[in-house]
Structures are given as C-alpha cells and as structure tokens.
C-alpha cells in the first residue's frame, strides 16, 4: 500500500476511498492460488484541511550562533508543544530523563562545538547512548509542536524535510552525526548511525 505509515487505509475521513481499499484487499482472497503480492493502484488523497506549515516562523541562519538559534527555535515551539501535550494527553519526550528541552538543546550544541560538559541532571543513560536519547527527545518535541495546529495535515516527508533541511536542530543533528562517526570509539560510531534517517543521510 503506497500510504503513510499509520494510515493503512489511506487518508482519514474518506470512507469511499477506504472502502475501495478494503474491497480490493478482500478481493485477493478470491484468487485460486497464492501467495499473492499486488500493488494498490491509487495514491491516497491528500486529506482535508489546510496544507501543512510550521505554526511559527523560525529564525534564519543570521541568528547569533548555532546554539542561540537552536534555543530560539525551542522557545518559539514551546507553546505549540504544550498545546500538543494538552490536546493529545501524551508525549514521546522524556526518554533521556533530562528535564527541559532547552537543557538538551544547549548540551547537544555544546557537544558539537567541542564543549560537551557533564551529562545533565536526571540523565537516564551514560554517554554516548545518552546523546541518542536526547536527540530522540528533542526531535519528538519539534515534531509534536509542529503538528499541534488544528486543521493542518502533514505527511512524514513534509515534516522530515522541514526538520532536517530547515531547522537549526537539523544542522546540529548532522554535526553530531559527523562528529560521532569520526570517533575511534566504536560505541560512538554506532550511535552516529541512528541519528539521521537514511533518506536524509546526505546533508542538505
């Protein structure tokens, strides 16, 4: 099925399209022999609502330094993250055990600039695994905040394009990956491999 992950029947709120998917799927049971592998011939409709866009305008590259720009992004996204938690009643942020996304942002920016400092209070793991967990936390923060605005639908491609190509966080994650990949420590090399999806392995 050529659909977004988590949407096995295509776009939400489109019963006619979803029924067609079900009919064609159940129709495969009528084949005389199997296994049967067949592509669904239609792309999912885009879905209702306004096209997705980040609910805030993030600072450009002219901001004073990578850490300053990253912290400004976190500050601007914070109200939307809080709205996401309020409306959904849950969050994926918290894996690292570190309190405050701004603390995570400062630590990651410091690490890539060569000034890592000590692990923040509450850290659930030791380095370098902690870097992976903090990266997962801040990515979840960004994506939850970016999708909190009602009436806007977003594909995973649009969200990842925004995260890795248009934000200070994306630049920090690429720098972090490259720094860990260049390390002689096999644990750091292994950590580097999970920071950026393969689709975005090439720095923009």
C-alpha positions as CSV (number, residue, x, y, z in Angstrom):
1,X,0.0,0.0,0.0
2,X,1.5,3.4,-1.0
3,X,0.2,5.1,2.1
4,X,1.7,7.0,5.0
5,X,2.9,4.8,7.9
6,X,0.0,4.5,10.4
7,X,-2.6,5.0,7.6
8,X,-3.3,1.5,6.3
9,X,-6.5,2.6,4.5
10,X,-5.1,5.9,3.1
11,X,-6.3,9.3,4.1
12,X,-8.5,9.7,7.2
13,X,-12.1,10.8,6.9
14,X,-12.5,9.4,3.4
15,X,-14.9,6.4,3.7
16,X,-15.3,6.0,0.0
17,X,-11.6,5.6,-0.6
18,X,-11.2,3.4,2.5
19,X,-14.0,1.1,1.3
20,X,-12.2,0.7,-2.1
21,X,-9.0,-0.3,-0.3
22,X,-10.9,-2.9,1.8
23,X,-12.8,-4.3,-1.3
24,X,-9.6,-4.8,-3.2
25,X,-7.8,-6.3,-0.2
26,X,-10.7,-8.8,0.4
27,X,-10.8,-9.5,-3.3
28,X,-7.3,-11.0,-3.1
29,X,-8.9,-13.9,-1.1
30,X,-10.7,-15.0,-4.2
31,X,-7.5,-15.8,-6.0
32,X,-7.2,-19.5,-6.7
33,X,-3.6,-19.8,-5.5
34,X,-1.1,-17.8,-3.5
35,X,0.8,-16.1,-2.1
36,X,-0.4,-13.0,-3.8
37,X,1.5,-9.8,-4.0
38,X,-0.2,-6.9,-5.7
39,X,0.2,-3.1,-5.5
40,X,-2.8,-0.9,-4.8
41,X,-3.2,1.2,-8.0
42,X,-4.1,4.5,-6.5
43,X,-2.3,7.1,-4.3
44,X,-4.1,8.2,-1.1
45,X,-5.9,11.6,-1.4
46,X,-4.2,14.5,0.3
47,X,-6.9,14.7,3.0
48,X,-8.8,17.7,4.3
49,X,-7.7,20.9,6.0
50,X,-5.1,23.4,5.0
51,X,-1.7,22.3,3.7
52,X,0.8,21.8,6.5
53,X,3.2,24.6,7.5
54,X,5.1,25.1,10.7
55,X,2.9,27.2,13.0
56,X,5.7,29.6,13.8
57,X,8.4,31.4,11.7
58,X,11.7,30.1,12.9
59,X,14.8,32.3,12.9
60,X,17.1,32.2,9.9
61,X,20.8,31.5,9.7
62,X,21.5,35.1,10.6
63,X,20.8,34.3,14.3
64,X,23.8,34.7,16.5
65,X,25.4,31.2,16.6
66,X,24.1,27.7,16.3
67,X,23.2,27.4,20.0
68,X,21.4,30.7,20.1
69,X,19.4,29.8,17.0
70,X,18.5,26.4,18.4
71,X,17.4,27.8,21.8
72,X,15.3,30.4,20.0
73,X,13.6,27.7,18.0
74,X,12.8,25.8,21.2
75,X,11.4,28.9,22.8
76,X,9.1,29.6,19.8
77,X,7.9,26.0,19.6
78,X,7.3,25.6,23.3
79,X,3.7,26.9,23.4
80,X,2.8,24.6,20.5
81,X,4.4,21.6,22.2
82,X,2.4,22.4,25.3
83,X,-0.8,22.6,23.2
84,X,0.1,19.2,21.6
85,X,0.5,17.6,25.1
86,X,-2.7,19.2,26.3
87,X,-4.8,18.0,23.3
88,X,-3.3,14.6,22.9
89,X,-2.7,13.8,26.6
90,X,0.7,12.3,25.9
91,X,4.2,13.0,24.6
92,X,7.2,11.0,23.4
93,X,9.6,13.4,25.1
94,X,11.3,12.0,28.2
95,X,13.4,9.1,27.0
96,X,16.6,10.7,28.1
97,X,15.4,11.6,31.6
98,X,16.7,15.2,31.2
99,X,14.4,17.9,32.3
100,X,13.9,20.8,29.9
101,X,14.3,20.7,26.1
102,X,16.3,23.8,26.4
103,X,18.8,21.9,28.5
104,X,19.0,19.2,25.9
105,X,19.5,21.8,23.1
106,X,22.3,23.5,25.0
107,X,24.1,20.2,25.7
108,X,23.9,19.0,22.1
109,X,25.0,22.3,20.7
110,X,27.9,22.4,23.2
111,X,28.9,18.8,22.3
112,X,29.1,19.5,18.5
113,X,31.1,22.7,19.2
114,X,33.7,20.7,21.2
115,X,32.5,21.8,24.7
116,X,30.3,18.9,25.8
117,X,30.4,19.5,29.6
118,X,29.0,17.0,32.1
119,X,25.8,15.0,31.5
120,X,22.7,16.9,32.6
121,X,20.9,16.0,35.8
122,X,18.4,13.2,35.5
123,X,20.1,11.6,32.5
124,X,18.9,8.0,32.1
125,X,21.9,6.6,30.4
126,X,25.7,7.2,30.1
127,X,27.4,8.6,27.0
128,X,27.2,8.1,24.1
129,X,23.8,6.4,24.3
130,X,22.6,9.5,26.2
131,X,23.2,11.6,23.0
132,X,20.9,9.3,21.1
133,X,18.2,9.6,23.7
134,X,18.5,13.3,24.0
135,X,18.3,13.6,20.2
136,X,15.2,11.5,20.1
137,X,13.6,13.7,22.8
138,X,14.3,17.0,21.0
139,X,13.1,15.6,17.7
140,X,9.9,14.4,19.3
141,X,9.5,17.9,20.8
142,X,9.9,19.6,17.4
143,X,7.5,17.2,15.6
144,X,4.8,17.3,18.3
145,X,4.9,21.1,18.3
146,X,4.9,21.3,14.6
147,X,1.8,19.2,14.2
148,X,-0.2,20.7,17.1
149,X,-2.1,23.3,14.9
150,X,-5.6,22.1,14.3
151,X,-6.9,21.7,10.7
152,X,-3.5,21.1,9.2
153,X,-2.4,17.7,7.9
154,X,1.3,16.8,7.4
155,X,3.0,13.9,5.7
156,X,6.1,12.3,7.2
157,X,8.0,13.6,4.2
158,X,7.0,17.2,4.7
159,X,7.8,17.0,8.4
160,X,11.2,15.4,7.9
161,X,12.0,17.8,5.1
162,X,11.3,20.7,7.5
163,X,13.2,19.1,10.4
164,X,16.4,18.1,8.6
165,X,16.5,20.8,6.0
166,X,15.1,24.0,7.5
167,X,15.8,24.0,11.3
168,X,18.8,24.7,13.4
169,X,18.1,21.3,15.0
170,X,18.7,19.6,11.7
171,X,22.1,21.2,11.4
172,X,23.0,20.2,14.9
173,X,22.0,16.6,14.3
174,X,24.1,16.5,11.1
175,X,27.1,17.9,13.0
176,X,26.5,15.5,15.9
177,X,26.4,12.5,13.5
178,X,29.6,13.6,11.7
179,X,31.4,14.1,15.0
180,X,30.4,10.7,16.3
181,X,31.1,9.0,13.0
182,X,34.7,10.3,13.0
183,X,35.3,9.0,16.5
184,X,37.6,6.0,17.1
185,X,35.2,4.8,19.8
186,X,33.0,2.0,18.3
187,X,30.2,2.9,20.6
188,X,30.1,6.5,19.3
189,X,30.3,5.3,15.7
190,X,27.3,3.0,16.4
191,X,25.4,5.9,17.9
192,X,26.1,8.1,14.9
193,X,24.3,5.6,12.6
194,X,20.9,6.1,14.2
195,X,20.7,9.9,14.4
196,X,19.7,10.7,10.8
197,X,17.3,8.6,8.6
198,X,18.9,7.0,5.6
199,X,16.7,9.0,3.3
200,X,18.3,12.2,4.7
201,X,21.8,10.8,5.0
202,X,23.1,13.5,2.6
203,X,23.5,16.8,4.3
204,X,21.3,19.5,2.6
